[in-house]
Amino acid sequence: KKVSSWTRDPSLQDGMAYFVEIQPYLAWVKKMQEQKEMSTCTGLSALDHANTKYHEGYDDTGKVAGLCARHEVLQKNGMGATQVGERYANVDFIVASLLRHLSVLL
């Protein structure tokens, strides 16, 4: 049973702090629904389970965060939730979101 929803528990600052704006992010994730990830590493089991969801009923299966390597601080719009395992599409959107604040050219 779902305990909370976006209408019952909305964000106060959607896309204005650490997390990416939810609607464009979910649209991107939906657009990139099923991707077969390629792995050349035999010991990396995360990619083997990238499109499986072991946690029935959960909206998120993890978080992705972009940190400043020098100062170790979380970048603006540098965090997002992973919905189904660990996929490159989620990370691509989050990295693009945080990079657009670092350069006016992006």
N, C-alpha and C positions, 0 to 999 in steps of 0.2 A: 504494500500500500504506500502510495506517495504521501509523504507527510507535508511537504511544502510545495509551492508552485511560484512561478514568477509573479502572478497576480496577487497572491497572498503575502509574498515576501519579496518585494521589488528591491532592486539595488538603488541606493541613494545617489551614487555617482557612477553610472554605467559608462565605462570607458574613459573616465576622467582621472583615474589614479593608476593602480598597478595592473588590474585586469583589463583585457581587451574588451571593446564594445561587443556586447553579446549577440545582437542580431546579425551584423555582418559576419561574425565568426561562425555562428551556427549555419548561416547560409553557405559559407565556404566549406564547412565540414560536410554538409548535406550534398553539396555539388561533388565533392571528392569521396563519396560514400565508400565504395569498394576499390581498394588499390592492392594489387599484389606486390608486396615489398620484396626486393631482391637482396639477398645476402650472400656475400662470398666468405663470410666467417662461419665456420662450423660450430663455434662455441657460443654464438650469440643467440640465445633462445628467445629474446624479446621479439625479434622479427618473426619467429615461427608462430607466435601468438598475437601478432599485430592486429588481426581482424577478428579475433575471438573475444567474447565478453564472458569472463568467468563469474562476474558479480551480477546475478539477476536482480533487477529492480533498481539498480544504481544508475544515476544519470552520469556520473563521472567515474572514471577508473584511475585517475591520477591528475597531476598538475605538471605543466611545463613552465619554467621560469627562465628569463634572460637576465643575467647579472653583469654588472660592470666588472671586468676582470681585474682592473687596477684597484678600484675602491670597494668592491664587493657589495654594491648596493643594487637593489632591484630597479630595473629601468622602467620608465613610464610605459604603460601598456605592454609590459614584458611578461605577463603571466596569463595563462589560460588553462582550461580543463581539457583532459583527454576523455573522449566519450567511449571509445572502443579500443582498448589497448594503446600501444604506442605507434602512431603513424606519422610519416613525414609531413603530410598535409597539415596537421595541427601545428607542428613546429614551424613550418614555412610561414603560415599566417602570423604567428606570434612574433617571429623574428622580423618579418616585414613591418609589423605594427610598431615595434620598438625602434627600428631603424629610421622610420619616417620622422621621428622626433630628433634624430641626430644630424640630419642633413636636409636642407631645403630642396635639394636636387631629387630626392626620392618621392 
